[in-house]
C-alpha cells in the first residue's frame, strides 16, 4: 500500500511529462563514496530524494502504472558496459519515454515514435561519448517479475538489474565512420567546455524538457 505522502505525489504526477519534470528536479544519484551502490524502488526514491537512471525508470513505472500505463522499461547495452534504462509508454500509435541521466541527450522523448525501436534509435548519437556506443536494446515488462516487490521494497531491488542484464537484447548497428565522427565532435566539445555536455544532436525537437543543469549548454548545429 502507498503511504499518504506517496499517494499525494502520485495524484500530482498524472502524465509522463509531469513525471519527467519531477525527475528533472531531483539530484542525480551519483552513489558517491563512502556510500554504496543503490537500486531503490519507487518508495526508496521518494524517501532519498534522488535517482539514477534505473531508479528513475522504476519511479516512472510505478507512478504511471496508476494511470493505465504498463510498467515497460527499455534497456540499452553499450560497448563500455555503462548501460542505460528508460521508462517507455504508448500514446495512441506512438511511443515516448521518461528518463534521467548524467547526459542531456539520454533523457525523455515525446510520444512521436512509431515503434520502440525507432525510439531506441533516437538515443544512439547522444550515447556516444569518450567510450559509449549502443549495441542493443530490449523492452522488458516488469510485471514479468511476478510477486517480487520492485515497486515498494524498503531494500535495494537488485533482481530488476539482473533481469535486464539477462534479457536478450536486439542488436543496433552503427557504422564505425559515423561513430568515430561523433566521438571526435564530442571530444572537441568537451575540450572547449570541460564542465558541459553537448546538445548538437539532430531531433532535439522530439526531446522532452531537460533538467536545469543542462539548459545553459551551447547547442551548436551538427555538420
N, C-alpha and C positions, 0 to 999 in steps of 0.2 A: 504493500500500500504506500501511496505517496504521502509525505508529510504535508502539513498545511503550507509551509514555505514552498515546497516543490509544486503543489497544486496551483498556488498563486502564480508562480513563474510560468508553468505550462499554460495557464489561462492567458498570459500576456503574449506568448510566443505562438501565435496561431498559424503562421505561414513560414515557408522556408526562408524568405527574405528576413523576417523578424528574427529567426534563429541565427541566420548568418550575421546580422548586425549585433546580436547579443554576443556571439563568439568573437567577433572582431574586437569587441570592447574588453575581452578578457586578456590578461597577460598570457603569452605563450609559455607552456610548461617546459622549461629548459632542463628540468631534472638536474640542477646543479649539485656538486658535492657540497656538504657531506651527505646530502640526501640520496636515496636510492631511486632506481628507475620505477616508474609507476605505470599502471594501466587501470585508471579509475573508471568506474561506472558513471552513469548519469548522476547518481547520488553523490559520488565522490567528487565530480566536477563542481557541483553546486556548493559543496562544503569547502573545497580547496580554492575555488575562485580562479582557476587557471586550467588550461588544457593543451595537450599536444594533439597531433593530427588524429590519431585513432580515438583518443578520449573525446575530441570534438565530434567525430563521426558517431560515436555511441550516444553522446548527448543529443545530437540532432535526431538520431533514430528513435530514441525514447520519446522525445517531445512530439515529433511529427507523426509517430505511430498513433498518438491520441487523436489525431485529426485525419486518420484514414490512410496514411502513407505506410506501405510495407517497410520494415526495417532492413533496407538494402544498402550495402556498402560496396564500394568499388576499390579494389586493392591494386596498386601498381608495384611491379618489380623493376628494379634498376640494376645496372651492371655493378654499381658500388655498394649494393645491398642496403642502401638507405631508401627503404620503401615508403610509400605514402598511401593513406587511406582517406576516402571521402564518403560522405553520405550522398546517395543519389535518389531521385524521385521522378515521377512521371506526372506531367500535367497535360491532359489531352493526349496528343500523339507525340509529344516532345519530352525530352529528358533534361533535367538540370541537376545541380549539386550544391551541397553545403560543405564547407571545408575550412580548416585552419592550418596555417603553415608558417614557417620562418621565411618563406619566399613568396613574394606578392602574386606570382603567376599560378600558384597552386591553391588558391582559394576558390570560392564558389563560382558557379556558372549559371546563367539564366536558363530557363527551360525552353531552349530553342534547338536542341539537337535531336536528330531523327532516331538515333539509336544510342545505347550505352557505349558502343564502340566509337561512334562519332564524338561523343562527349569525352571519352578517354583520349582520343587523338588531340583534342584541344589542349591537353596538358603536356604533350611531347616536347615542344620547343621550350616552354618555361621550366621544364625539368632539367634542361641541360645547363650545368654549371661547371665547376672545375673537374668533377668526376662523374656526375649523374648522366644517365641515359636510360629512358624507359625501354624495357624489353618485353613486357607483357602486362596484362590486366586480367582481373577476374571480378565478376559480380557475385556477391555472396548474400544470401538471405539469412539474417541472424536468427530467424525462427528455427532454422535447422539445428540450433544448439539445444533445442528441447527445453528441459527443466533447468538448465544451467542459468544461474541468475546474473546475467550480464547487464541487466538494467539497473538494479538497486543494490547490488552487493556492497557491503562495507569494506570488502577486501579487493585487492587487485584481481582483475579478470583475465589472467594470462591465457586461459583457454581460447579466448577470442583471437588473440595473436597467433596461437598455434594453428587454429582452424584456418586462418587466412594464409599462413605460410604453406600449409599442406594442400590448399585447394589448387587444382590445376588452373594455370593462367594461360590465356590465349596470347599468342605472340603479336608484338607490334614491331614492325620493321621500319628502320630509317636508314638512309644512306650515310656512309662514312663521310662523304663530302659535305653533306648538309650539316651533320653533327659537328664536324671539325670547324665549319664556318661559324656556326652558332657559338661554339665554345670559345673561338677566338674573339668574337664580339663580346662575350661575357667577360673574358679575362681583361680585355681592353677597358670595358666599363668599370670593372672593379679596381683596376689600377688608377683610373681617373677619379672614381668615387668610392674609396675603400669602405666607407661606412653605409653604403646604399646597395640596393639590389635593382637590377634593370627592369624596365617596363616597355621595352622596344619590340614587343611581340604583335603579330597580326591577330585580329579577332578580339581585341580588348573590349569592343562594344558588347561582347557576349559575356563578359565577366560581371559578377555582382560587385557592389561597392567594397573597397579594400579597407583594412584597418588603418587607423590614423597614422601609424608609423611609416606607412608606405606612400602616403599621398603627396609628399614633397619630392619624391623621386623623379628625376628628369625622365621624360618619355620621348626619346629621340626616335624618329621613324626608322623602320627597318629597311635596309637597302634591297 
